[in-house]
Amino acid sequence: MRRKIFLFGDSITEESFSDGGWGASLADLLRRKADIMVRGYSGYNTRWALKVVERVFPAAEENGEESPAAVTVFFGANDACLPERCSGFQHVPLDEYKQNLRSIISFLKNRWPHTVIILITPPPIDEEARLQYPYTENKTGFPERTNEAAGSYAKACLTVAKECQISSIDLWSKMQQIPNWQTECLWDGLHLSRGGNKVVFEEVAKKLKEEGIGAEDLAVDLPLIEHVDPKDPLKTFYEF
């Protein structure tokens, strides 16, 4: 039957099934081949994610259920909030961020040794737009996030992926290669526009293909209509 692919992350993952969202696009790409399971938690950082990971991915009962094909881990945008700014309660120091990622990866590897894990860096930050769309009241006049800080967390994310020998996507760098990325990829300086969702979708789809679990690699779970014999339709279901 269909494989499962889990998307684990913050609001950028929680919103991935919105209109034009990257999760919805994955579900469309892999329709009848894999179920895309969204586990996105708005506002969460890696510290909070580590606290709940066992509840997010509870141990399966002994029912022969197959391990998921892949899990994307997409945190860092909230960890990178500056501690002295208006969203400082979400901040996680860089070294702790790296250790939290290692712990999440270790948990997933222990639970599902053969599951592909893909780390995704936080996106770049448009600081001017963040001043217009603060999450909480901002009395400082400064953005709660900076692109420089996001870049440091992105670099740390890639370092952890290399250490743990798993796949990664450098979204922070990839998006900044796009002209006018501030408005092409983001709508509020942080969250993804339709164009930004397209970037994430294409990068994740590419990684899945590299790992041998792309659209061309997975089988459909039941007969396609073109496989049904019009003269004896039920025969197909006996033979499948």
C-alpha positions in Angstrom: 0.0 0.0 0.0 1.0 3.6 0.0 4.2 4.8 1.8 4.0 7.7 4.2 6.1 10.9 4.1 6.0 13.0 7.3 6.5 16.8 7.2 7.7 17.9 10.7 8.3 21.6 11.3 6.9 25.0 12.4 4.3 27.2 10.8 5.9 27.0 7.3 5.1 23.3 7.5 1.7 23.7 9.2 0.7 26.0 6.3 2.1 23.7 3.7 -1.4 22.5 2.6 -2.7 26.1 2.0 -3.5 27.1 -1.6 -0.3 26.5 -3.6 1.5 25.1 -0.5 4.5 22.9 -0.9 2.9 20.0 1.1 -0.2 20.1 -1.1 2.1 20.1 -4.2 3.9 17.0 -2.9 0.6 15.3 -2.3 -0.4 16.0 -5.9 2.9 14.8 -7.2 2.7 11.5 -5.3 -1.0 11.0 -5.5 -1.9 7.3 -5.1 1.7 6.6 -4.3 2.4 8.2 -0.9 0.4 9.9 1.8 1.8 13.2 2.9 1.4 13.5 6.7 1.7 17.1 8.0 3.0 17.6 11.5 3.5 21.3 11.5 3.4 23.4 14.7 3.2 27.2 14.4 5.7 29.1 16.5 7.7 26.0 17.6 11.4 25.9 17.9 13.7 22.9 18.2 13.5 23.0 22.0 9.8 22.6 22.0 9.9 20.1 19.1 12.2 17.9 21.0 9.8 18.0 24.0 6.9 16.7 21.9 8.6 14.5 19.3 7.6 11.2 21.0 3.9 12.3 21.0 4.2 13.5 17.4 5.6 10.1 16.3 4.3 7.6 18.8 5.7 4.0 18.7 3.7 1.9 16.3 1.9 -1.1 17.7 3.0 -4.5 16.5 0.8 -4.5 13.5 3.3 -4.8 10.7 3.0 -1.2 9.7 5.7 -0.1 7.4 8.1 2.7 8.4 7.6 6.0 6.6 9.6 6.5 3.4 10.8 9.9 4.5 10.6 12.7 7.2 11.4 16.3 6.5 12.6 18.3 9.5 12.1 22.0 9.0 13.0 24.1 12.1 15.1 27.2 12.7 13.1 30.2 11.8 11.9 30.6 15.4 15.1 29.5 17.0 16.8 32.4 15.2 14.6 35.0 16.8 16.8 37.5 18.6 16.7 37.1 22.4 16.4 40.8 23.1 13.6 41.5 20.6 9.8 41.1 20.8 9.7 37.4 20.0 12.7 36.6 22.2 10.7 33.8 24.1 11.1 31.7 20.9 14.9 32.1 20.7 17.1 29.0 21.1 20.9 29.6 21.3 22.8 28.3 18.2 24.7 25.5 20.0 21.5 24.2 21.6 19.8 24.4 18.2 22.4 22.1 16.7 22.2 19.7 19.6 18.4 19.7 19.4 18.5 18.8 15.7 21.0 16.0 16.5 18.6 14.6 19.1 15.6 14.8 16.8 17.5 13.0 14.1 18.7 10.4 16.6 15.2 9.8 17.7 13.9 9.3 14.2 16.8 7.0 13.2 16.2 4.8 16.2 12.5 4.6 15.5 12.8 4.1 11.8 16.4 3.0 10.8 15.6 2.9 7.1 13.6 6.1 6.8 15.1 9.0 4.8 15.5 12.2 6.9 15.8 15.5 5.1 16.8 18.6 7.0 15.6 22.0 5.6 17.3 25.2 6.7 15.2 28.3 7.7 14.4 30.6 4.9 16.0 34.1 4.5 14.4 37.0 6.3 13.2 40.3 4.8 13.7 42.6 7.8 11.7 45.5 6.5 8.6 43.3 6.0 9.0 41.8 9.5 8.6 45.3 10.9 5.2 45.4 9.2 4.1 42.0 10.4 5.4 41.4 13.9 3.8 38.4 15.8 3.6 40.3 19.0 3.6 44.0 19.8 7.0 45.4 18.8 7.9 48.5 20.8 11.6 48.4 19.9 11.4 49.6 16.3 13.7 46.7 15.2 12.7 43.4 13.5 12.6 40.4 15.8 14.6 38.4 13.2 17.5 39.3 10.9 18.7 37.7 7.8 22.2 37.4 9.2 20.9 35.4 12.2 18.8 33.2 10.0 21.9 32.5 7.9 23.9 31.4 11.0 21.1 28.9 11.8 21.0 27.7 8.2 24.7 27.1 8.3 24.4 25.2 11.5 21.6 23.1 10.1 23.7 22.1 7.1 26.6 21.3 9.5 24.4 18.9 11.5 23.1 17.2 8.4 26.6 16.6 7.2 27.6 15.3 10.6 24.7 12.9 10.7 25.1 11.9 7.1 21.6 12.8 6.0 20.2 14.9 3.2 19.7 18.7 3.5 18.2 21.6 1.6 19.9 25.0 1.9 16.7 27.0 1.5 18.4 30.2 2.9 20.8 30.3 0.0 18.6 28.9 -2.7 15.9 31.6 -2.2 18.4 34.4 -2.2 19.5 33.4 -5.7 16.0 34.5 -7.0 15.6 38.1 -8.1 13.5 40.1 -5.7 13.3 37.1 -3.4 11.9 39.3 -0.6 8.6 39.5 -2.4 8.8 36.6 -4.8 9.4 34.0 -2.0 7.9 35.6 1.1 4.7 37.5 1.8 5.6 38.9 5.3 9.3 38.6 5.4 9.2 35.1 6.9 6.3 32.9 5.6 6.2 31.6 2.1 4.4 33.1 -0.8 3.2 30.9 -3.7 6.6 31.4 -5.3 8.4 30.4 -2.1 6.2 27.3 -1.7 7.2 26.4 -5.2 10.9 26.6 -4.3 10.4 24.3 -1.3 8.3 21.8 -3.2 10.8 21.6 -6.1 13.8 21.1 -3.7 12.0 18.5 -1.6 10.8 16.6 -4.7 14.4 16.6 -6.0 15.8 15.2 -2.8 13.2 12.5 -2.7 14.1 11.5 -6.2 17.8 11.4 -5.3 16.9 9.1 -2.4 15.0 6.7 -4.8 11.5 7.6 -3.5 10.4 10.0 -6.2 7.2 9.9 -8.3 8.9 7.5 -10.8 10.0 5.1 -8.1 6.8 4.5 -6.2 4.1 2.2 -7.3 0.4 3.1 -7.3 -1.5 1.3 -4.6 -4.4 -0.1 -6.7 -5.1 -0.7 -10.4 -5.3 2.4 -12.6 -8.4 2.9 -14.8 -6.3 2.1 -17.9 -5.5 -1.3 -16.5 -9.2 -2.2 -16.2 -10.5 -4.5 -18.9 -13.7 -3.0 -20.2 -15.0 -6.4 -21.2 -14.3 -7.9 -17.8 -13.6 -5.1 -15.3 -13.5 -7.3 -12.1 -10.8 -9.6 -13.6 -8.2 -6.8 -13.0 -9.0 -6.7 -9.2 -8.6 -10.5 -8.9 -5.2 -10.4 -10.7 -3.7 -7.3 -9.0 
